[in-house]
Amino acid sequence: MLNPDASYITAEQLKGLTRQDRAHFLHIAPAFVIELRSPSARLSALQRKMEFWIANGVQLAWLIDPEAKQVHVYSPGATPRIETVKLVAGSGPVEGFVLDLEEVWSCFE
């Protein structure tokens, strides 16, 4: 069982879950996950983790690497891409969500 640093579950995914189900760790793949690379984490291990998320139903996954100032973007059926922009925009389940990476990077300076 994996636990991402941040995740988003759609209202559609929550349908059918009981109040008791929602009161505990959910045993479903979120629609969107974010992993933040710590200085001690191996990039290759995190990349495998992101690929596992996608293989198990996650629609969009971001691996944020503050040291390299990069976001690795994963989605089903696509080759992962690396973003080095100031803003990274969500797609699919988080269409319209924009993360200001300058604020993220400033937390690690």
C-alpha positions in Angstrom: 0.0 0.0 0.0 1.4 3.4 -1.0 0.7 6.7 0.6 1.5 9.8 -1.5 2.6 13.2 -0.1 -0.6 14.7 -1.5 -3.5 13.4 -3.4 -6.9 14.3 -4.9 -9.9 12.1 -5.1 -12.8 13.1 -7.3 -16.4 13.3 -6.1 -17.2 10.5 -8.5 -14.6 8.3 -6.8 -16.2 9.0 -3.4 -19.6 7.8 -4.6 -20.4 4.5 -3.2 -18.0 4.8 -0.2 -19.7 4.8 3.2 -19.1 7.4 5.9 -17.2 4.7 7.7 -15.0 4.0 4.6 -14.2 7.7 4.3 -13.2 8.0 8.0 -10.2 5.7 7.3 -7.3 5.4 4.9 -9.0 4.9 1.5 -8.2 1.8 -0.4 -8.5 3.4 -3.8 -6.1 4.9 -6.3 -6.5 8.7 -6.2 -7.1 10.6 -9.4 -4.1 12.8 -8.8 -1.0 12.3 -6.7 2.0 14.4 -5.8 5.3 13.1 -4.4 7.9 15.5 -3.1 11.5 14.2 -3.4 13.5 14.5 -0.2 17.3 14.9 -0.3 17.8 11.3 0.8 15.3 9.7 -1.7 16.7 8.0 -4.8 15.1 9.4 -7.9 14.9 5.9 -9.6 12.9 4.6 -6.6 10.5 7.5 -6.8 10.1 7.1 -10.5 9.1 3.5 -10.1 6.6 4.5 -7.4 5.1 7.0 -9.9 4.9 4.4 -12.6 3.2 2.1 -10.1 0.6 4.8 -9.3 -0.2 5.3 -13.0 -0.4 1.5 -13.6 -2.9 1.2 -10.8 -5.4 3.9 -12.0 -4.0 7.3 -11.1 -4.8 9.7 -13.9 -2.0 12.3 -13.2 1.1 12.2 -11.0 3.7 14.8 -10.3 7.1 14.0 -8.8 8.4 17.3 -7.5 12.2 17.5 -7.2 13.1 20.8 -5.4 16.9 20.2 -5.6 16.8 20.0 -9.4 13.8 22.4 -9.7 11.9 20.0 -11.9 8.5 18.4 -11.9 8.3 14.9 -13.5 4.8 14.6 -15.0 3.2 11.1 -15.4 -0.1 10.2 -17.1 -1.4 6.9 -18.5 -0.2 6.0 -22.0 2.3 8.8 -22.1 6.1 9.0 -21.7 6.9 10.9 -18.5 8.0 14.5 -19.2 10.0 16.9 -17.1 8.8 20.5 -16.6 11.2 23.2 -15.6 8.8 26.1 -15.8 7.6 28.6 -13.2 4.1 27.3 -13.2 2.9 23.8 -13.7 -0.7 23.3 -14.8 -2.9 20.4 -14.0 -4.8 18.4 -16.5 -7.5 15.7 -16.4 -8.9 15.5 -12.9 -7.2 18.7 -11.8 -7.8 20.8 -15.0 -7.4 24.4 -14.0 -5.2 23.8 -11.0 -1.9 25.7 -11.3 1.1 25.3 -8.9 3.5 28.2 -8.6 6.8 26.4 -8.4 8.7 29.6 -7.5 7.0 29.4 -4.1 7.8 25.7 -3.8 11.5 26.3 -4.7 11.8 29.2 -2.2 10.9 26.8 0.6 14.1 24.8 -0.1 16.6 27.7 -0.4 
